Amino acid sequence: MGWEKTSLEQVEIPFKPSRVILQDFTGVPVLVDLASMRDAMSELGGNPDKINPMVPADLVIDHSVTANVVRSQNAIQANMELEFERNKERFAFLKWGSSAFHNMLIIPPGSGIVHQVNLEYLARVVFNRDGLLYPDSVLGTDSHTTMINGLGVVGWGVGGIDAEAAMLGQPMSMVLPGVVGFKLHGTLRDGVTATDLVLTVTQMLRKHGVVGKFVEFYGRGMEELALADRATIANMAPEYGATVGFFPVDHITLEYLKMTGREDETVSTIEAYLRANKMFVDYNEPKIEPTYSSYIELDLGDVEPCISGPKRPHDRVTLKDMKADWHACLENKIGFKGYGIPKDLQNRVVKFDFHGQTAELKHGTVVIAAITSCTNTSNPTVMIASGLVAKKAYELGLEVKPWIKTSLAPGSGVVTKYLLRSGLLKYLSDLGFNLVGYGCTTCIGNSGDLDQIVADAITENDIIAAAVLSGNRNFEGRIHPLTQANYLASPPLVVVYALAGTVDINFEEEPIGTGKGNRPIFLRDIWPSSKKVSEIVHSNVLVDMFKSTYEAITKGNPMWNQLVVPTADVYSWDPNSTYIREPPFFKGMSMDPPGPHSIKDAYCLLCFGDCVTTDHISPAGSIHKDSPAAKYLVDHSVKPGDFNSYGSRRGNYEVMMRGTFGNIRIVNKLLDGEPGPKTIHVPTREKLYVYDAAMRYKNDGQDTIVLAGSEYGTGSSRDWDAKRTMLLGVKAVIAKSSERIHRSNLVGMGVIPLCFKSGEDMDSIGLTGQEQYTIHLPSSVHEMQPGQDIVVTTSTRKSFTCTLRFDTE
């Protein structure tokens, strides 16, 4: 209540959420840890049944489906069968966990994306526990847990380690944050989408600087935003750097709760509770301007159609400037907005035979177009708009080239129901956007393989191929190894770029393609009005769709229901499993906590520049056939076609530590800027895979550290980023700046996160990564405090001071 004063004093508070939510990529390792904890509890003479979630924990299996089969009317069934074939062992383990652990609900595969299921079904807004009412709040093992902020629920993403602690009743230690007030007024112009708005907000807040802060949206413009629009904005809080992007509950929230099938009595209780506790916004009551730490303002009428890319979500480009921006990217030196392509090669066209049809590629050719991700597929307005674009394009005679991999992966079955009712699903399918499954697919890197002919044409000719997706992340190497340019766009724009076949286009001046009668078709010819979209949404998105969809989910699906699993409370580990293995973290535990370890004469394992993301550190996508992880799997009789993804193998620490820093686009300064998952073993000057170099250091009893620039560890919340780092023997990370969740994960695994002092970095100090480093730590853990100065000395007699960046206890 004294926030105005205490937030300035950096007061530390213990926060206990009402519940925890997980998805399967991050949820499997959480359950593996909990199962391993039960073993450790038994070994220590305790009761293993004490290892149980103390708050409700919901796990949605949504990250396993891959867009393998796309150009087929039966794509969804084919992909579901393949998903179960590949992941049967993981799914059986999760199903065991649903009965072995109390207070845990598992939502089976094929149900939808975790954040959309949370929004439409799981969120309580206000908990009612036997007559005791209290606000819903949630920690989730996915960065985009913040999507629930759009419903007036405080929640954000954490690593699996913090989630496990919260599930077991441990409060999360955090500093009371500053709160940025974002005032909205005006109305979106005709044809402008919620995606255009969120990409604009993301760029504005990145520029303002909101890392570690809460953002609260307010103002009369709020009345112009549907709940789904708010959820789209809240979803991308990680991209604009905030912990939370919060929309308080108002009448629009209550209308959405009723629309999604919540009972009238429940909604009335929510409203009464929030009004009684001054947490309900009523626009009819006199309003006093709230007090915030800082302020930012946007007239919704100023938002323009746009996309973001080619390598970061906050690099927004207006549609009218896209062609010029693309050519600048080709010209610019290699970086976030550059590829360094020589001028004489920028317009080169490569022709090839695609199954008997003449095809061509050039820089900027679209090879993946995916309507996917929680950010947009939960929003009926943009999904209906994509269907209307497809309908008009089809009627005018436009087609998508067959070498472009198109897919439709909604966040819940509700989307399919209203697209079917409106008659628009047919037109999306006619253009190749077949329903491939209900899950994250392309946005998480589960885009599946490109046709080998297309893949060969890209690699043999060094083409900068493009992907356009309605997602929230487009970091290097995440979407697909062969798409170096990745753009985030609204679902209708995904359809448009698929039709155009290139990102090298100015839609105001150039036609998308040629229709019937050789008529040039422009964007304005197929783009629907906001009024038309609104009319179809209101007549086709119905409350019964939500009720029937989630009633079906509670019954499971045939393949899930047929899984036979053991009923024992302690898991029986299979020593031959390549998916689920007992981790080493709890073996040999004692009741005495360890103290801080000394770090003396450590070598630099890796030396990075700016913006090394969690996709670089801990890739979730495909396992390269020549990688150490692939060698391990082959040695265990796994065929390359059955490698699956790193994300699906997070229950096996052997695979995970071999894939650390395994992104093919990662740039290590020790290799003089050469991209790839290798490094230099400093003592011998040998070039090795990162895993092999780390094991050599460990076998020789030598500590290692990682050096990095700014924004280290941004991206998806992955506890395996830290677990992998620790298993490689890395003792500390020294960066110019680092992301909150990643720092927290490092602390949880005993890896020390340090930051250079303001104004300093590797270059200013004169570090090359070739030195050895000694980090002078206090002798007792009780002497270590967040913000404390730590002295580092090198074998070249340099000495500098870093700040200890602990964000948890």
N, C-alpha and C positions, 0 to 999 in steps of 0.2 A: 504493500500500500504506500510505502514511502519511496517508490521507484525513482521519482525525479532526483532524489538525493543519492540513494544507494547505488543506482546504476553508474553514477560518476565515480563511486568509490570502489568499483570492481568487486562488489560483495559476492562471495561464493555461496551458492545454495545447493542443497541436495534435492534432486527432482526425481520423483517416482511416477512413471506413467501409469495410466489406467490399464493399458494393454500393450502387447507387442505384436507386430505383424512381420511376416517373413515371406520371401519367395524361395523357390527351390534351389536356385544356384547358391544363394547364401544360407538358405535354411538347412540344406543337407549337412554342411559342416557344423552348424550349430547343434543339430541332433547328434552328429558323430561325437562332438565334444561332450554333450550331456551323457551319452551312452558311455563314453570313456570315463567321465566323472563318476558314474555309478561303479565302474570297476575299481577306480581309485578309492572310492569310499569303502568298498568291501575290503580292499587291501589294508586300509587304515583301521579296520575293525568297526566301521560305522554301518548305518543302515542305508543301503543304496536307494531305497524308496524315498529318502529325503531329497534326492535330486529330482525336483519337479517344478514346473512353472508355478509361481505364486500369484501371477496375474494371467488373465486370458491371453493365449498365444494362438494366432491364426496363421496358417501357412498355406499359401496359394501356389500350386504347381503351374507356372506360366512361362518359365524360361527354357523349357526343354524342346518345344516344337520348333522345327527348322523348315524353312521354305524350300524344301527339296523338289517336290512336285508342284508346279505352278500352272502350266498351260493344260489343265484338265478340269472337266466339270466335277470329277471325283477327287480333286486335289486334297480336300480336307480329310477325307477318309484315308487316303494313301499316306498322308503325312502323320495322321494319328497312329496308324498301324506301325509305321517306321519309328515313331516316337516311343511307343511301348516296346517294340523289339529291341531298340538300343538301350532303353532306360529301365527295363524291367527290374533289374537289381536295385537301382536307386529308388524306384517307386515302391518296391516291396519293403525296403528299409523305412521309407517315410510312413507307409501304412502300419508297419510295426510300431513306429513311434507314436502314431495317433492313439493306439490303445495302451502302450506301455507307459506313457506320460499322461498325467492328469492335466486338465485345464488347457488341452491342446486340440484345435480343430484343423484338419487337413482338408483343403478344397482340391478335389481331384483334377488331373490334367484335362484340358479341353473345356474348362469352365470360364476362362477369361484371364485378363491381366490383373495382377494383384491390386493395383491402385484403383482400377475401375470397379472391381468387385468390392473393394473397401468403401468406395464412394456410394455405390448403388445398394449395398447389402450389409456389410459388416459394421460400418460406423454407427455408433450409438448417439453421438452429439452430447447427450446427457445419460450417464449410467444410472440405472435404477436397480440397486441391489437390495432386495427385500425391503423396499420402502426408503432406503437411504439414497439420496440423489447427489451426484457429484459430476463434474465435467469430464467428458471423454477426452483423453489425451493418449498419444501413441508414439512409441519409438519403433522404427522399422529398419530392416536390414536391406533397404534399398534407398538410394539417394532421393528418389522421387516420391517418397512417403509424404512429402510436403503437399502433394496434390489434395490431401484431405483438409488442408487449411482453407480450401475454397468452400468447404462445408461448415466452417466455423470451429473446426477441431484442431487444437494445437498438436503438432506432430512433426517429426523430421527424421531423416535417415541417420543411422549410426552403423558402426561396424558390428560384425557378429559377436565380437568379444563383449562390447557394451550391451548388446541385446541379451546375451546369455546372463550377464550380471543383473540386468533389469528383470529378466524372467525369474531369477532366483532370489529376487527381493532386495538386491543391492541398489541403493539410490545412485543416480548419476550426478556426479559433482560437476557443477557448471557455474560460470560467472553470470550474474544477472545482466542480460544484454541491453545494449542501447536499442531503441526502437525508432525506425525511420518511418515517418508518415508519408504515404504516397497518395496525393489527392487527385481524384479523377473527376472530370467534368466534361460536358458535351456529349456528342453521340458519334458513333462510328459512321463514316460515309458509306453510301450504297456500294456493295460489292467488296468491302473490306472485311476480312475475317478475323476471328479470335486469334488465329495463328499469327497474322500480321501484327496484332496487338501485343501478343506475348513476346515476339521477337524484338519489337520496339521497346517494351518495358525492360527486357533483358539487357539490351544495349545501354539504356539510360541508367539502370541501377549498377551495372558494371562500371560505368564512368563515374557515378556518384560515390561508389565504394561502400559496400554493405556486408563485407565479409565478417562473419561472427555476429551479425546483428539480426534482429527481427525486423521485418517490414510489415506494416499494417496499412491496408488500403481503405480509403474513406472518401467522402464527398458525394455530391448528387449524381455524379457519373456512375456510381454503383448501381443505381436503379436501372441503368441501361444495359447492365450485364447479366445475362442468364447465369444460373449456377454453373453450368458446364463451361461457360467462358471464364468464370472465376477459377474453376478447377484447372483449366488450361494454364492460366497465369501462375497459380500457386505451384503447379507441377514443376515449373522450371526454376524454382528458387535456387537449386544447386547451380544452375547455369548463370544466374545473376549474382551468386555468391552468398546469398542470405541463408541463415539457418531456417527461417520461417517466412512465408509470404501469406499473411493472414487476412481473411475476410470475415468480419464478425457476422453473427447470425442475424438475419432480418426476415421480412416476409417472403422474399424470394427463396431463401433457404427452406422455410417451412413448406412452400409450394413444391419444391423439389423432393423433399422427404415424402410428401403425399404421393407425388407422381411415381416415385420408385417403390411404392408399395408398403411404406411404413404405416402402421395403424394410426387412425385418427386420434385415439386416446394417447398413444405414445407421443405424437406430435404436439398435442395440447399440453402434455406434461413438460415437454422440452421448452415450449414457449413460456409457460408459467414460471418454471424454474429460472430461466435466463432473465426474464423480466424482473423477478423478485430480487435477483442478484446483480441488477444493473449491467447485464451483459448482452442485452438485446437492443438492436438498433431500430428505432421507429422514426421514419422520415417525416411523420406528421407532428412529432414533438419538437419543441425548440431545441436547437442544437448549439452547444458551446464548442468552439474549435478545440480539438484535443491537443494535449501537450506531447510533443515528441522530441527525440534527441536531435533530429534534423528533418528537413522537409524537401519533398520533390513533387512536381505537379505535371500533369499531362492533360491536354485537351484531346479527347478521343477523336475529334474531327481532324486532327493533324496526322493521324496514323495512315501510312501508305502501304499498298501491297508490297511485300518483300519476301526474301528468303535469307538464310544465313549459311555462311561457309566461306571457303571450301574445307576448312580444317577445325573451326571452333564455332560453338553455338552462338557466341555473342558478336560474331563478325557479320552484322546485318548488312544486306545490300538491297536497296529498293529495286523493284522489278524494272523500272525504266533505265536504271544505271547498270543492270546486270551484264550486258554485253561488253561495255567498256571496262567494267571491273574484271571480267574474265580475262580479257586481253592483257590487262595490267598484271594479273596473277601469273599468266604465262611468261610475261616479260621480267617481272620482279625476281630478285635473287631468292634462292630457296629459303622459305620461312613460312609463317602462318598464312601469309597472303602471297606466296610466290613459289614458282617451280623452276625458274632459271632456264627456260627453253630458248635456245638461240632463235633469232628472228626468222631465219631462213627455214626453220623446221616447224614454226608455229601453225602454219596452215596446211601442213602435209596431210594428204588423204591416203589411207591404206585400203585397198580393195581386196576382198577375199570371198571365197565361195562358202555360203552358209546353207548346207543341205540342198544344193542345187539352185540356190537363189543368190544373185550378186548382192553382196553387202559391202558396206564401207565404214571405216572408223577414222576419226580424227580426234585431236585433243578436245575434250568437252563432250564427246559423244556419251549419251546416257545408256548405260548397260543394265542398271538396276533402277526400278521405279516401284517403291513400296508404300502402300497405305498401311501404316502400322503404328504401334506405340500407344501407351497410355495417354500421352499428352493430347492427342487429337481424336483418337477413335472413340473416346468417351463423350465427344461433343456432337450431338445430332445435327447441329447447324452446318458444320464443315463436312460431315459425312453425307448429308443430303445434297450439299452443294457439289460434292465430287460425283454423285450419281447423276445430277442434272447436267454437269459438264459432259459426262460420258454419253448421256442420252442425246444431247444436241450434236456432239461430235459424230456419233454413230449415224445419226439421221442425215448429216451433211456429207457423209462418206469418208470421214477420216479414219485411219487405222494406225495401230501401234506396230512398229517393225518387229518381226518375230524373234530377232536376236536380243531384244530388250527383255530382261527378266522382270515381269510384273507380278505383283501379289497383293492380296487383301487379307489382313490379319486383324480383325477387330478385337476390342478389349472385352467384349461380352456378347453373348447370344442375342441380347436385346437389339444390337445393331443389325444383325441379320434379319430379325423380325420386322423392323421398320423399313429396311431397304426392300424387303420382299413385298410388304404391304403397299409401299409407294410405287412398286413396279420398276425401281431403279437398279436393283441388283443385277437384273438381266443385262443392262447396258454396260455395267462395269465388267461383267463376265465376257461380253462380246468384244471388249477392247483388251481382254487378257488379264483383267484384274479378278481372277477367280479366288474364291474363299479358300485359304490354305490352312487355317487353324485359328484358334483363339489363344493368342500369346504374343510375346514380345518380338519374336522372329528377327527381322532385319535390324531393328534398332539395337539389339543386344549383340549383333554379329552372327545371328543364326539365319543368314541369307541363303545358305546352301551354295553349291558350286554353280559357277557360270558354265554354259555350254563350252566344252573343251575347245571347239573351233574358235569361239570368241576369246577365250582365255589365252590361247596361243597367239592370236592376232595382237592382243594387248601387250603381252610380254615380249614377243619377238620384235615389236616395233616401238617399244617404250612409249606407248600411248597413255596420256593422262585421261583415263576413263572416269566417267562421273556416275554417281548414284544420287538420286533424289528421293527423299523419304519424309514422311510426316512424323519424324521422331524428335528426340530431344538431345541427342549426342551425335557428333560427327567427327570425333577425334581420329587422328591418323591410325589406319590399320584396324579400326573397330568394325566398320560396316562390312567390308570385304577386303582381303589383301590386295586385290587388283584394282580397286577404285580409289585413286589417290585424291580425287575431288568428290566431296560428299556435302550435299546441300540439304538443309532442313526447310520444309515448305508445308503449306496447308494441303490437306488431301486433294482438293480440286486442282491445285497447282501441280501436285504429283502427276495427276492424269494429264494435264496440259504438257508438262515436260516430257512425259512418255510419248505423247503424240508428236511433239516437235523433234524428239530424238537427240536433242543437244541442249546444253546450257549456254551455248554461244549464239544467243538470239535476243533481239530487242522486240518484244511483243507489240509495242506500239507502232512499229514501222514494218515489221516483217511478218508474213503469214506463218501460222503454225504448220500448215501443210496445204495440200491441194485436195479438194473434195470432188463431189460429183460435177460433171461437166467442166472439169479442169478449173473450177472456181477456187481462187485463193481464199483460205479460211483464216481469219484473224481471231485473236483472243476475245475481242469484243463481240464476236459472232456467237460464241458458245458460253460466255460467262453469265451466270444467272443473277438476277437482282436480289437484294436482301429481302424484299417483300415476298418474292416467289418462294425463296427458301423457307422463310418464316411460316408461310401458309402450309407448306407441305409438312414441316416439322409438327405444327399444331394438330394437323389432321391425321398424322400417321404414327406419332410416338405416344403410346398409350400405357396406362398404368398396368393393365393386365399382362403386358409384355414382360415387365419387370417381375411381376409375381410368378408367372409361369416359368420364366427362366431360372429363377433362384429356387423355386420348389424342385425343379429337375436337378439342380446342382446338389441339393441335399441328399438326393437318392444315388448319387454317383453315376458312373457309366459302366457298361458291361465289362470292358477290359479291366477297369480298376476293381470292380466288385469280384472279379474272378481271381484276383491275386490272393494266394494262400500264404500267410505269414505266421511265424511263431508267436506264441502268447507270453513268453517269459519276460519278466521285468528287466533282466540283464541280457544284453545283446550277445549273441554267439558269433564272434568274428570269424569270417572265412579267410584263411591265410592265402587262398588262391584268387581272391577277388581283386579285380583291377579298378573297381568303382568305390568300394567301401572298405577301408582299412583302419585299424585302431591307430590313432595318432600318438606320437611320442610325448605330447605335452604334459601328460599327467603320470607318466611312468616314474617310479622311484620317488614319489612325493613324500615329504615329511611334514610334520606339524609346525616346523620352524620355517618362517619366511626367509628367503635369501636376501642378502644385502647387496649393495651396488658392487659391480665388478669393475676392476681397473681396466683401462684401455691404453695399452702401451705399444708403441711402434707399429701401429696398425697401417696396413696398406689400403690404398684406394681401389675398391673393386670396380667402381664405375664413376664416371665424371660427366655430369649432364649440364645442359643449358636450361633455359626456361621451359615451363609448361610441360613437364613430364607427368603424364596422367596415369591414373590407375589402369587404363588400357595398355599403357606401355609396361608398367610394373607387373601387372597380373592379367594378361590377356584372357578373355573369356571365350574367344572364338576358336577357329579350327586349329588343330595340332599339325604343324608342318612336318612333312615326312622325313626331313633330315635332322630334326631337333632331338635333344637328349630325351625329351618325354616320349617321342616316337620310338626311339631305340629301346627304352624301358618297356613300352607296350609290346613291341615286336618280340622282345626277349621273353615276354609273358604270353606269347602265342596269340596276340591280338592282331588281326589283319588291318592294313591301312584303311580299308573301307569302313572298319568298325571303330576307328579311333574316337569318333564323336568329337566333343569340344572340351576345352579346358574347364569351362563352366560346369559341364556335366560330370566332370571327374574331380570336383572339389572335395569329395569324400575320401580321396586317396592322396595322402600327403606326398607319396613318392612321385606321382605324376606332377603335382603342383609345384614342388620345389624345383623340379627339372625345367619347368616352364617359366620360372621367374625371369623378368625382364626379357621375355621371349617374343616381343612385338617386332615384326620385320622392319618397321619404320623407325624404331628407336635410334637416336643418334648419341653415341658415346664419344666424348671428346678424346678419350684415350686412343680411339681409332682414327683420329684426325677427321672427324665428321662423317665417316663411312657409316651408313645405316645398317642395322641388323643386330641380332641378339648375341653379339660376341664382345670380348674385351681383351685387354692386354694383361697377362700375368706379369706384374712389374719386375719381380726378381729375375725372371728368365727372358722377358720380352717376347714370350710366345703369345700368339693370337689364339684364343680358345673360346668355346661357348662359355657364357657366364657361369652356368652350373659347374662346368668342368674346372674353371679357374677357381671358383669358390671352394670346391671340394679339395683342390690342391692346397689352398691356403689353410683350410681346416686341418687337413692331414699333417701339415707342417707346423700346426699349433700357432698360426699367425692370425691375429684379429684383422678385420676389415671394416671400412666405413664406406659410405656413399656421399659424394659431393654433388650439389645441385644448385640451380638458379632459383628463380621465383616460381611460385604456384606449383610446387612439387606435390604430387599426390592428389591433384584435382580430378574430378570425375566420379564414377560410381563408387558407392561405399562397399569396399571389399576387405574383409578381415584377412583374407589370404594375401593381400599386399604385404601385410606385416608378418604374417606367419611364414610366408615364403622367405621374406627378408631375413628373419631370425634363423630359419633352418639353414640358410646359406652361410651363416656365421657372421653376418653384419652386426656390429655392435652399436653404431650410431649413424644418423643421417644429419649432415650439415647442409642446410639450404638457405637461400636468400629469403624465401618465405615458403610456407607449406600449408596444406589444407587441413581444416579442423578434424574431420573424421579420420583422415590418414594418420595425423599425429596421435590421436587417441588410440588407434589400433597399434601403432608402434609402441606406445607406452604400455599397452596391455600385454605385449609380447616381450617387454624388457629391452627394446631397442630405443636408444636415447635420441629424441628429436631436438636438434640444436638449430638456431638461426643466427646467421651473421648479423652483426650490429647494423643499424640503419646507416645506409650510405656505403656499406662495405659489401664486397662479394669476392669470389675467387680471383678475379682479374685485378681488383684494386689491391688485394693483399699480395698477389703474385704467386698464387698456388697453381700448380700444373697437374696435380694428381699423381705425380711420379714420386712424391715424398712419402715418408712414414709419419704417422700422426700419433701423438700422445695427448689424451684428454684427461685433464686433472679434475677428478670427481671428488666430492666429499666422502669421508670414510663411512658415514652412516646415511641410510635412506631418509632418516628424519631431518637431516640437514639439507636435503634437496627440496627446493621450493620453486613453483612456477615463476618464471621471470628472472631467475637467479643467473648471475654471470658465471660462466665456466671458461677457464683458460685452456687454449689448445696450443701446443707447440709442435714444431715439425723437425724432421731430421736435417733440414736445411737452415735451422736456427731461426726460423720465423716464429713469432708468437702473436696470437690474436685472441680476442675475447668474443664468445658467443653467448646467446641467451638460451636458457633452458625453457623450451616451449611445451610444458605439460598442460593439457586441457582437461585431464581427469586426475583423480587422486592417484 
